Amino acid sequence: ITGCSAVGSGGALYVNSNNDYMSLTGVSITGCSAGGTGGALNVVQYNDNMSLSGGTIAGCSAVGSGGALFSYQYNTDMSLTSVNIAGCSTGDDGGALYFYQFNNNMSLTGVAITDCSAVGDGGALGLNSNNDDMSLTGGSITGCSAGGGGGALYVYQYNTNIRLSGVAITGCSAGGD
């Protein structure tokens, strides 16, 4: 999927689902943009399962949060496995990924995020989390930047378990707190 744009959210794909299963495998999304959130993907899910594996998201941008992916989730299991995200940007938070979630299980395994940027917080990942369980295993975050806090990660959490294991974070910078 190349060169798509949306005046609103989800430059390539906008998903709003309830009690469903969604899987994207080996998908390549390049050069997409959104005037709202989610330069490539905007996902709103309730009681769902979602899986992204393999594939690439590159050169996407959003005016709102989530240069590559914006996700609002409630009671959802989500996994990203071996996804490469490069050169994405946002005018808000989460240069590559932004998650706003409640009561979820989420895992990022072997995800590589490179050269993404946010005007706000979280050059690679912005997370607003309540009652969640999240793990980041393997993978890398390289050369990301934020104008606010968290050159690589910015996390606002309540009653959330977050585990990082074997994630290489290098060359990231933040301009704020």
C-alpha positions, 0 to 999 in steps of 0.5 A, a space after each residue: 500500500 503506497 502513497 495513501 492519505 486521509 483527511 481524518 485518521 488512518 492514512 491507509 487503513 481505519 478499523 473500528 471493530 467489536 468482538 472481532 479478530 484482525 490479522 495483517 501479515 507481511 503487509 508493506 505500507 509506505 508514504 501514507 499520511 493522515 490529517 488526524 491520528 494514525 499515519 498508516 493505521 488507525 485502530 479502534 477495538 473493543 473485545 478483540 484480538 489483533 495481530 500484525 506480523 512481518 511487513 514494513 511501515 515506512 515514511 508515514 506521518 500523522 498530524 495527530 498521534 501515531 505516525 505509523 499506528 494509532 490504537 485505542 483499545 479496550 479488552 483487546 489482545 494485540 501483538 506486533 511481531 517482526 514489524 519494521 517501522 522507519 522514518 515515520 513522524 507525528 505532529 503530536 505523540 508517538 512518532 511510530 506507535 501510539 497506544 491508548 488502552 484499557 484492560 489489554 494484553 499487548 506484546 511487541 516482539 522483534 519490532 524494529 523502529 528506526 528514525 521516527 520522530 514526534 513533536 510531542 512525547 515518545 519519539 518511537 512509542 507513546 503509551 497511555 495505559 490503564 490496567 494493562 499488561 505489556 511486553 517489549 521483547 527483542 527488537 530495537 529502537 534507533 535514532 528516534 527523537 521527541 520534542 517533548 519527553 521520551 526520545 524512545 518511549 513515553 509512558 503514562 500508566 496506571 495499574 499497568 505491568 510493562 516488561 522490556 527484555 532485550 530491546 536495544 535502544 540507541 541514539 534517541 533524544 528528547 527535548 523536554 522532560 
